[in-house]
Amino acid sequence: MKNYQRVTFHTIRLILAAVFIYASIDKIINPEGFAKAIFNHQVLPDSLINVTAIVLPWLELFIGGCLLLNVWTPGAALLTAGLMTVFMAVVSFNLARGLDVACGCFSTTDAKGMDMMTFLRDCLFLVLSWGLVAATFKKSSRIIPSQQASIKPAG
């Protein structure tokens, strides 16, 4: 990997780490408020709202920590891209429906509804996260040499 590619990779990794860690903090502190935000999006059955409000912020914190420390990076990158894809789908779905609800992305007390800036911000994070996945697996494939199995005849 060339130097500018390495710098770009680590910059994207650290940006996404900061985003996920920051996004998790208020949700961990206020799971009830986050549960209300999830409920307002009207995309999950009621039976999954509370468990999502408890588990998702801790998953975001874990992913952010992995990205920050550069440990388990391939898995963290995939989870980041997967979550951003889901978040993007929810934002797009609610904007298309004209549903005026607070995102709940970074604050459970934010009364401002989702708008085009929310969509564009999430598009940016989505592109960065899939770019991180591509770079991570491209980097990983160069580190691990392909080994051909050699079969030795018995005897």
Backbone bond lengths (Angstrom), bond angles and torsions (degrees), N, CA, C in turn:
res aa  C-N    CA-C-N  psi(-1)  N-CA   C-N-CA  omega(-1)  CA-C   N-CA-C  phi
1 M - - - 1.441 - - 1.529 107.84 -
2 K 1.299 115.32 132.00 1.463 120.54 -179.84 1.527 109.86 -72.43
3 N 1.313 115.53 160.36 1.460 120.78 -174.77 1.532 112.35 -58.77
4 Y 1.345 118.10 -46.06 1.465 119.67 -179.24 1.533 110.90 -65.53
5 Q 1.341 117.17 -32.77 1.461 120.41 177.29 1.529 110.27 -68.25
6 R 1.308 116.34 -40.24 1.461 121.33 178.69 1.530 110.09 -63.40
7 V 1.328 116.40 -44.61 1.464 120.93 179.20 1.528 110.08 -63.43
8 T 1.321 117.32 -44.08 1.468 121.56 178.46 1.521 110.89 -61.72
9 F 1.333 116.85 -45.84 1.463 122.10 179.31 1.530 110.47 -56.88
10 H 1.325 116.74 -50.86 1.465 120.24 -177.07 1.530 111.73 -69.53
11 T 1.321 117.57 -31.99 1.464 120.41 176.67 1.523 110.43 -65.45
12 I 1.330 116.95 -47.14 1.468 120.82 178.33 1.522 110.11 -62.64
13 R 1.320 117.02 -43.47 1.471 121.80 179.29 1.530 110.20 -58.03
14 L 1.320 117.25 -45.46 1.465 121.07 -177.97 1.530 112.35 -71.86
15 I 1.331 117.38 -35.27 1.471 120.40 175.90 1.521 109.85 -62.28
16 L 1.331 116.58 -48.81 1.464 119.74 -179.45 1.525 111.42 -66.50
17 A 1.322 117.69 -34.68 1.469 120.88 175.83 1.526 109.68 -60.33
18 A 1.323 116.53 -47.46 1.467 120.98 -179.76 1.527 111.23 -62.63
19 V 1.325 116.51 -42.38 1.467 121.00 -179.99 1.525 110.44 -61.51
20 F 1.322 117.15 -48.35 1.463 120.29 -176.72 1.529 111.85 -69.30
21 I 1.321 117.70 -39.02 1.466 119.83 178.10 1.529 109.95 -66.16
22 Y 1.323 116.52 -47.32 1.466 120.48 179.54 1.534 110.83 -61.19
23 A 1.327 116.65 -42.25 1.469 120.68 -178.74 1.524 111.81 -64.46
24 S 1.316 117.90 -28.88 1.466 121.06 -176.03 1.523 113.29 -78.80
25 I 1.317 118.10 -28.66 1.468 121.28 -167.78 1.527 112.99 -60.25
26 D 1.325 118.17 -55.68 1.464 120.44 -177.99 1.527 111.51 -64.71
27 K 1.312 116.86 -33.63 1.468 120.47 179.93 1.526 111.19 -69.13
28 I 1.336 116.87 -35.95 1.465 120.71 177.41 1.527 109.76 -68.90
29 I 1.327 116.65 -40.90 1.464 121.36 -179.20 1.527 111.36 -69.79
30 N 1.324 117.39 -34.19 1.461 122.04 -174.34 1.532 111.31 -129.38
31 P 1.344 117.63 70.13 1.471 119.04 -178.51 1.530 113.17 -64.58
32 E 1.336 117.05 -29.59 1.463 119.29 179.33 1.531 110.88 -65.63
33 G 1.322 116.36 -43.43 1.464 120.38 177.53 1.518 111.74 -64.47
34 F 1.335 115.98 -37.61 1.461 119.40 178.40 1.524 110.51 -68.65
35 A 1.334 116.70 -37.58 1.471 120.13 177.03 1.530 110.31 -60.96
36 K 1.333 116.67 -39.46 1.471 120.10 177.63 1.531 110.67 -64.37
37 A 1.336 116.26 -40.91 1.473 119.86 178.52 1.525 110.44 -62.97
38 I 1.335 116.63 -42.41 1.472 120.56 178.42 1.525 109.86 -62.65
39 F 1.332 116.52 -45.35 1.463 121.31 179.27 1.526 110.96 -57.71
40 N 1.324 116.85 -43.00 1.470 121.32 -177.75 1.525 113.15 -63.91
41 H 1.320 117.19 -24.79 1.468 120.15 178.78 1.531 112.17 -71.50
42 Q 1.318 117.54 -21.35 1.465 123.34 176.26 1.528 113.05 56.60
43 V 1.341 116.24 42.87 1.464 119.07 178.44 1.527 112.56 -120.29
44 L 1.325 117.95 -14.15 1.462 121.18 179.86 1.520 110.04 -113.69
45 P 1.330 116.81 148.65 1.460 118.40 172.41 1.537 109.48 -66.16
46 D 1.312 116.29 150.91 1.467 120.92 -177.61 1.522 112.76 -53.91
47 S 1.321 116.89 -33.84 1.467 120.43 -177.20 1.528 113.02 -66.95
48 L 1.325 118.57 -17.75 1.468 121.54 -178.94 1.529 113.91 -102.49
49 I 1.314 117.17 -6.01 1.464 119.80 -174.22 1.526 112.24 -65.58
50 N 1.329 117.90 -51.33 1.466 119.81 -176.80 1.518 112.46 -65.34
51 V 1.317 117.02 -42.91 1.469 118.99 -179.76 1.528 110.28 -65.21
52 T 1.318 117.10 -37.49 1.467 120.62 177.11 1.525 110.53 -65.49
53 A 1.332 116.77 -41.41 1.468 121.05 -179.79 1.522 111.80 -64.38
54 I 1.314 117.34 -27.45 1.464 120.71 179.30 1.522 111.43 -88.33
55 V 1.318 117.89 -43.70 1.470 121.46 -173.01 1.534 112.65 -80.03
56 L 1.318 117.92 -43.79 1.467 121.05 -173.26 1.536 113.88 -57.22
57 P 1.337 119.40 -46.07 1.474 117.78 179.59 1.529 113.28 -62.41
58 W 1.324 116.82 -37.03 1.466 119.53 178.60 1.522 110.61 -69.62
59 L 1.325 116.64 -35.00 1.466 120.27 174.92 1.528 109.89 -64.72
60 E 1.325 117.00 -42.87 1.467 120.55 177.34 1.528 110.98 -60.73
61 L 1.330 116.64 -42.50 1.466 120.58 178.97 1.524 110.83 -64.37
62 F 1.332 116.74 -42.76 1.464 121.42 179.20 1.529 110.83 -62.80
63 I 1.323 116.18 -47.24 1.467 120.82 179.27 1.530 109.94 -61.42
64 G 1.320 116.47 -46.33 1.461 120.51 178.42 1.517 111.83 -59.69
65 G 1.331 116.85 -41.13 1.462 120.80 177.56 1.513 112.30 -64.16
66 C 1.327 116.47 -42.37 1.473 120.17 177.61 1.523 111.00 -61.64
67 L 1.320 116.27 -43.91 1.468 119.67 178.87 1.525 111.05 -65.91
68 L 1.320 116.53 -40.87 1.463 120.54 179.95 1.529 111.61 -62.24
69 L 1.333 115.62 -44.78 1.466 120.82 -177.41 1.524 113.02 -86.30
70 N 1.329 116.12 -5.69 1.468 122.00 -178.89 1.531 111.70 59.19
71 V 1.330 115.14 43.01 1.460 121.29 175.26 1.522 108.27 -118.00
72 W 1.307 116.16 144.26 1.468 122.20 -177.85 1.526 110.05 50.51
73 T 1.302 116.05 39.54 1.462 122.11 -173.42 1.528 113.58 -61.18
74 P 1.338 119.92 -42.39 1.473 117.49 178.79 1.531 112.65 -59.10
75 G 1.317 117.32 -45.17 1.462 120.56 178.77 1.516 112.01 -66.07
76 A 1.332 116.22 -43.10 1.466 120.58 179.18 1.528 110.71 -63.68
77 A 1.326 116.64 -39.10 1.466 120.39 178.69 1.530 110.70 -64.39
78 L 1.329 116.45 -43.50 1.472 119.94 178.28 1.528 111.52 -63.74
79 L 1.335 116.68 -43.49 1.462 119.68 178.43 1.527 111.24 -64.05
80 T 1.320 116.56 -39.65 1.466 120.89 177.34 1.527 110.46 -59.79
81 A 1.318 116.14 -49.20 1.467 120.33 -179.54 1.527 111.17 -64.56
82 G 1.316 116.58 -40.22 1.464 120.27 178.32 1.519 111.89 -62.84
83 L 1.334 116.41 -47.43 1.464 119.77 178.65 1.525 111.61 -64.03
84 M 1.320 117.00 -41.83 1.465 119.39 179.27 1.529 111.11 -63.98
85 T 1.323 116.84 -34.52 1.467 120.48 176.75 1.528 110.10 -64.51
86 V 1.327 116.51 -44.14 1.470 120.89 178.03 1.529 110.25 -64.95
87 F 1.334 116.96 -46.19 1.467 120.22 179.64 1.528 110.88 -59.71
88 M 1.324 115.96 -41.74 1.467 121.08 179.35 1.531 110.59 -63.30
89 A 1.321 116.13 -40.49 1.465 120.49 178.82 1.528 110.47 -63.46
90 V 1.332 117.42 -42.22 1.468 121.29 179.91 1.530 110.41 -65.21
91 V 1.321 116.87 -46.33 1.469 120.52 179.20 1.532 109.99 -60.96
92 S 1.319 117.10 -47.24 1.470 121.33 -179.60 1.522 111.32 -61.53
93 F 1.333 116.07 -44.81 1.458 122.03 -179.28 1.529 110.57 -60.56
94 N 1.327 116.27 -46.40 1.467 119.35 -178.19 1.523 112.61 -71.62
95 L 1.323 117.65 -35.72 1.466 119.35 175.19 1.526 110.59 -65.36
96 A 1.327 117.00 -40.52 1.467 121.13 179.21 1.527 111.27 -64.70
97 R 1.334 116.86 -34.24 1.465 121.21 178.56 1.520 112.54 -79.77
98 G 1.332 115.82 -11.12 1.459 119.50 -177.22 1.515 112.70 74.24
99 L 1.321 116.83 20.00 1.458 121.70 -179.51 1.527 109.07 -76.65
100 D 1.314 116.56 120.90 1.466 121.40 -176.94 1.527 109.34 -98.05
101 V 1.331 115.82 84.05 1.464 121.11 178.67 1.525 109.16 -124.30
102 A 1.322 114.61 153.93 1.463 119.78 175.85 1.521 108.64 -68.30
103 C 1.305 115.80 144.10 1.456 121.52 -177.59 1.525 111.75 -63.25
104 G 1.333 117.12 -46.52 1.459 120.36 -174.22 1.515 111.75 76.14
105 C 1.319 116.23 12.70 1.465 121.32 -175.17 1.522 112.28 -69.43
106 F 1.324 116.83 -46.02 1.459 121.05 -175.67 1.518 112.80 -120.94
107 S 1.315 117.54 -17.11 1.457 120.84 -178.67 1.518 109.36 -147.14
108 T 1.323 115.29 135.47 1.463 119.44 178.76 1.522 111.05 -82.95
109 T 1.333 117.41 -10.48 1.467 120.60 -178.51 1.524 112.56 -103.98
110 D 1.312 117.64 1.61 1.465 121.37 -179.12 1.525 109.31 -69.35
111 A 1.313 116.11 119.12 1.465 120.45 -178.56 1.524 112.26 -88.93
112 K 1.330 116.89 -11.27 1.467 120.80 -177.69 1.530 109.77 -70.90
113 G 1.311 116.00 130.67 1.453 120.68 178.68 1.519 112.40 -73.55
114 M 1.321 114.74 166.28 1.465 119.76 177.21 1.523 109.10 -69.03
115 D 1.319 115.36 145.20 1.453 120.55 178.61 1.526 108.91 -143.68
116 M 1.319 115.67 -168.68 1.459 120.02 -178.28 1.527 111.48 -64.07
117 M 1.330 118.08 -30.89 1.469 120.69 177.66 1.530 110.53 -66.01
118 T 1.321 117.22 -37.70 1.466 120.88 175.52 1.519 109.33 -61.16
119 F 1.324 115.47 -45.24 1.460 121.30 179.30 1.529 111.02 -60.90
120 L 1.329 117.05 -48.02 1.469 120.96 -178.48 1.527 111.56 -65.97
121 R 1.329 117.06 -40.07 1.464 120.86 177.34 1.525 110.27 -60.79
122 D 1.334 115.96 -46.54 1.461 119.15 179.93 1.525 111.75 -67.64
123 C 1.331 117.46 -32.99 1.476 120.18 173.97 1.524 110.35 -60.19
124 L 1.320 116.50 -44.30 1.465 120.65 178.53 1.529 110.81 -60.78
125 F 1.333 116.93 -47.48 1.463 120.18 179.49 1.527 111.35 -64.28
126 L 1.329 116.54 -34.83 1.463 120.66 178.09 1.524 110.85 -64.79
127 V 1.324 116.75 -47.08 1.469 121.05 178.72 1.527 110.28 -62.22
128 L 1.328 117.09 -44.40 1.468 120.26 178.61 1.526 111.39 -61.39
129 S 1.330 116.64 -41.77 1.467 119.48 -177.22 1.526 111.93 -67.94
130 W 1.325 117.71 -41.48 1.471 118.76 177.79 1.529 110.98 -72.08
131 G 1.327 117.10 -30.42 1.467 120.17 172.87 1.514 111.03 -63.98
132 L 1.329 116.52 -38.94 1.465 120.92 176.93 1.523 110.78 -64.23
133 V 1.323 116.77 -41.19 1.471 120.33 177.24 1.522 109.98 -60.44
134 A 1.322 116.39 -49.26 1.469 120.08 -178.98 1.522 110.94 -59.78
135 A 1.319 116.88 -45.74 1.468 120.39 -179.16 1.521 111.50 -67.09
136 T 1.325 116.73 -37.99 1.466 120.59 -179.39 1.514 110.74 -63.78
137 F 1.327 116.40 -46.91 1.457 118.45 -176.65 1.522 112.05 -77.02
138 K 1.314 117.62 -27.88 1.464 120.15 173.54 1.522 108.85 -66.88
139 K 1.324 116.38 -42.92 1.460 122.64 178.22 1.529 110.28 -64.47
140 S 1.332 117.06 -43.93 1.464 121.26 -178.75 1.516 111.97 -64.08
141 S 1.327 117.12 -36.58 1.465 119.48 -177.52 1.521 111.34 -69.59
142 R 1.326 117.08 -24.67 1.463 119.72 177.29 1.521 111.72 -82.05
143 I 1.298 117.01 -28.49 1.460 120.66 -177.82 1.521 110.85 -75.40
144 I 1.314 116.21 -39.01 1.456 120.58 -177.42 1.520 108.51 -94.35
145 P 1.323 117.44 108.23 1.464 119.05 -179.33 1.522 110.33 -69.63
146 S 1.315 115.09 144.27 1.459 117.57 177.01 1.521 107.79 -75.48
147 Q 1.284 114.13 134.29 1.458 119.19 -178.71 1.515 107.99 -116.62
148 Q 1.294 114.31 132.09 1.455 118.90 177.20 1.516 107.66 -95.82
149 A 1.286 115.24 134.43 1.463 119.12 179.36 1.520 109.09 -73.67
150 S 1.285 114.25 129.80 1.471 117.77 176.86 1.521 107.84 -106.03
151 I 1.282 114.22 129.40 1.462 120.32 -179.35 1.515 108.07 -102.02
152 K 1.309 113.31 119.98 1.465 118.38 179.03 1.521 108.17 -99.73
153 P 1.304 115.87 134.26 1.462 117.84 178.28 1.529 109.91 -67.48
154 A 1.290 114.98 143.65 1.476 120.10 178.80 1.514 109.64 -69.19
155 G 1.294 115.85 144.18 1.457 117.90 173.65 1.404 113.39 125.70
